Amino acid sequence: MRKTGSRILTFVVAMLLWLLLSLSVDRQHVAVGALVAAVVALSVGEMFSGAPSKWLDLKRYGWFVVYITTLMKEIVKANLDVAYRVLHPDMPINPGIVKIKTELKSETGLTFLANSITLTPGTLSVDVDAENGYLYIHWIDVRSRDMKEASEKIAGRFERMIKEVFG
């Protein structure tokens, strides 16, 4: 039943998105949209939402807006930092790979965290150990080899919000 609920929810979301993007409700657009939404729901429906009832929690949407806003701000800050490092005559970098710990357990949450880290210039997610909750990150300027401190500096700003959204 859980898979069916997720697929139905995925179909509804995909169909609404199709109608929103196409801005047309004639028979052809609706038929093609239904076909595409069905293919999406059947192929990735169970991955899209493990618990369809969570979609009714409006607090999660607020946290998602906060997360996206924070991500954009961090991307801009990191771009400026990397540009400074590239343009600086001494090229002040101290690259290395650090291991960070995360409390996130869901595949979606881990994927969002790893992608958020990678989207922020100066850091790159290299590997994810989902079983033990570790991420391996290439950091352009390693400021700490201590796992707890590195985890807070790299992932702390995203992890709390992602936990609220995908927890």
N, C-alpha and C positions, 0 to 999 in steps of 0.2 A: 504494500500500500504506500510505503514511504516513497519508493521510486516513482510510482504513478502520480502521487501528489506533486513531486518535484517536476516531473515532466509536464504536467498540466500547468503548473505555475510558470514554467519556462515558456510553454506555448503562449500563454496569455501575455506575458511580458514581451516576448518577441513580436507577437501580433500587434500589440499596442505601439511598440517602437516602430514597426513597419508603417502603421497608419500615420503615426506622427511625422515620420520622415518623408513619406510619399505625399502627404497632404491631399489624398484622393480616396474616395470611398466608392468608386465605381466597381462593377463586378470583377473586371479583369485584375485591378490592383488588389482587391480583397482576396481573390482566388490565389494569385501568385503569393501574396503575403501569408495566407494560410498554409500554402505548400512549403514555403521557406521556413515558417515558424514550426511546422510539424517536423521537418528535417532537423532543425536545430534542437527541438525538444527531444526527439528520439535519439539523436547522437550525443548530446551533452547534457541532457536534462537532469540526470542524477548528479552530475558534477556541479551544476549551477546552484542548487540549493539543497543541502542535506536535510534541512528542517524548514519546510514551507511556512510553518506557523510563525517563524521569526520575522517574516516579511511584514507582519502586522504590527510590529513593535516600532512605533514612530521615533523613539529615542535613537534608534540605530541610524535613521536618516540624518538626524541632526549631527551625530558623531561623524557620519560620512562627509558631510559638508565641512566640518571642522578639519577632518583628515585631509581632504583635497586642498583646502586653503593652506594648511600647514605644509603640505607637500610642495605646493607652488612656491611658497615663501622660501623653503629650504633649497629648492632647485635654484632659485635666483641667487641666494646667498652663496651656495656652493659654486655656481658659475663664476661669480665675481672672485671668489677665493682662488679657483683654478686659473682664471685669467691673470690674476696677480702673480701667481707662482710661475706661469709660463712667461710672462713679460718681465719678471724680475731678473736682473743680470746674474745673480748668484743661483737662480733656480732652486729656491728653498723647499726641497722635497725630502722626505724620509719614507720611501715606500716599503710596504711589507704586507704580509697576510696575517690577519688576526682572527682568532676564534671568539665568537660572541655567543652568549646564551640567550635563548628566548623562551618565554612561557607559552607562546602560541602553540596550539596542537593541531588545529584544522589545516588541511591542505591549502584552502583558500587564504586563510590568514597568513600562513608561511609564505605563500606565493606573493601576496600583496606586500609583505615586509621585504622580501628579497628584491622585488621589483622597485619598491620605494628607495631602497638603498642603492640599487644600480642606477636609477634615474637621477640620483643626486650626484653630480660630478665630483670626482675625487674618491668615490667608493664604488666597488664593484662586487656583487655577490658571486662568489666562485663556486661554492658548494653548499648544499643544505643537508644536514643530518636530522631528518624529521623525527626519527625514533628517540634520539637523545636531546633534541631541541637546540642544536647548534647550527650556526651559520658561519661559513668561512668567507671573510671579506678582504679584498685587496683594498688597502687604504693608502692614498697618495702621501699622507703625512701622518705616520703612526705616532700618536701622542701618548699612547699607553699600551703596554703589553698585558696589563692586568685585565682579565676577562670581564670582571664586573664593571670596571671603569670604561673599558672599550665598548661594552654592550650599551652602557648608558649614553655615551657620546655618539655612537653610530645609530643605534636602533631605538633608544629610549623615547625619542620624540615621536616616533611612529607607532611603536608597539602598543602603548596604552590606548591609542585611538582605534587601531586595528582590532584590538581585543574587544572593545565596545561594539564595533560594527559586526565582526565575524565570530566573536567569542563563542 
